[in-house]
Amino acid sequence: MSKSNQARLGLPALTALVVGGIIGSGIFSLPQNMAEGAGAGAILIAWAITFIGMLTLTRIFQWLSSTRPDLDDGVYGYAREGFGEYLGFNAAWGYWISAWVGNAGYLVVLFSALGSFGLFAFFGDGTTWQALVGELAVLWLVHAFVLHGVHNAALTNTIVTLAKIVPIGLFILCAALAFRVDVFRIDFWGNPALGSIVRQVETTMLYTVWVFLGIESATVYASHAKHMADVSRATLIGFVITLLLLVCVSVLSLGVVPQHELAQMKNPSMAQVMAAAVGPWGATLINLGLIVSVAGALLAWTLLAVEMLYLASRGTGNTAPALFGRTNAADTPAPALWLTNSLISLLLLVAFFNASGYNALIQLATSMALIPYLLCAGFCLKLVLRQPRPLLLVMAALGTFYGVWLIYAAGLKYLLLSMILYAPGLGFFIRARRQRGLTRFSNTGERIASVLVLGLAAIALWMVSSGRLGL
């Protein structure tokens, strides 16, 4: 999308896209999510692994944005350049699906927060029919807003991001004052029902990755940046800010409420922890903060989802149908936006009839982002191996290993479920190749990859139909 320099995004707006993308609903449910499958000791280990892994991914995105400024389409561009058109398309496809599935989760938890207020108790945990109607209404209001221009939506996101940090900062302060070491030590290494330390750490990994999804947001919007150097700076600044907030919320909560009680809390659990620390008014404040935060994250991830599908569809080298590479008079990728929000509406209906709540949706969303992250780390490793530099080589190797570890930690269940969602993308890819007058695949490797995706998807569908697999 062509833009004047005045209409491009500077460092504050890019940083807000990173922080706004990361800080959504996840942080408000993080205390219960982490405590549900692990004790304090395992949670600390999980955060240490996440810190190292996400720091390497952050540095990888920084390095790639400065070393290859010609690739201004983020995750999609890196994967395509490194592994060819089909895997590049799948990086965009997986990231796009992760974004809109995550948005469905945001809408569920938004109305769950509203349901905590007596006046809106009919919203329940966000899965009642009243909540469904509200979720669809909010979704299409955001749709109408984004249709009027991506740039204005990005500036609005900056303001909302600043507003959402205030209640989170207040929670950290109150939790720190109410923190008790004796409470923190209860079942420090978890009770026997949680399994081994290794298993506890693995159980938490999808949640730690979920709350960090969006670390690459600035690179996705690199084509909108005033200066490519701002993309690198925004990525690192956003990582530092969000890491401090996430770790403080997760760890301090364990010193306010014992792990076994925290694990049983209704989400958003941060509100109940705040109530335990300061009284009922604290829960009200956090629920209000959640509403603002999720509204901002919904906007940020709508922008990211639409942009990713647009990037794969634009230009003469498109790997997704050219229709989704078109923009309207406000420079918004309208066809991509319509498809994205239509699918979110469909998923909300499916979740309603199958009683799938927030946790199930975010775990599925996270699993879809794992392969794009691995491909980006692998591309970095390929570049560094051509001109070995010890520190960069270690960083790229760690990032690649972390990507493999995440897929392993997520487990076979989510790998198979993700293949069900990756498989339909093949039709989009082949359609784009035909539009360009090309054969279905460029090489044998792409054919093998497509057969693998379809085969795993077929196995997953058989397991779902036989009741062996499900959310």
Secondary structure, 3 states (H helix, E strand, C coil): CCCCHHHCECHHHHHHHHHHHHCCCHHHHHHHHHHCCCCHHHHHHHHHHHHHHHHHHHHHHHHHHHHCCCCCCHHHHHHHHHHCHHHHHHHHHHHHHHHHHHHHHHHHHHHHHHCCCHHHHHHCCCCCHHHHHHHHHHHHHHHHHHHCCHHHHHHHHHHHHHHHHHHHHHHHHHHHHHCCHHHHHCCCCCCHHHCCHHHHHHHHHHHHHHHHCCCCHHHHCHHHECCHHHHHHHHHHHHHHHHHHHHHHHHHHCCCCCHHHHCCCCCCHHHHHHHHHHCHHHHHHHHHHHHHHHHHHHHHHHHHHHHHHHHHHCCCCCCCCHHHHCCCCCCCCHHHHHHHHHHHHHHHHHHHHHCCCHHHHHHHHHHHHHHHHHHHHHHHHHHHHHCCCHHHHHHHHHHHHHHHHHHHHHCHHHHHHHHHHHCCHHHHHHHHHHHCCCCCCCCHHHHHHHHHHHHHHHHHHHHHHCCCCCC
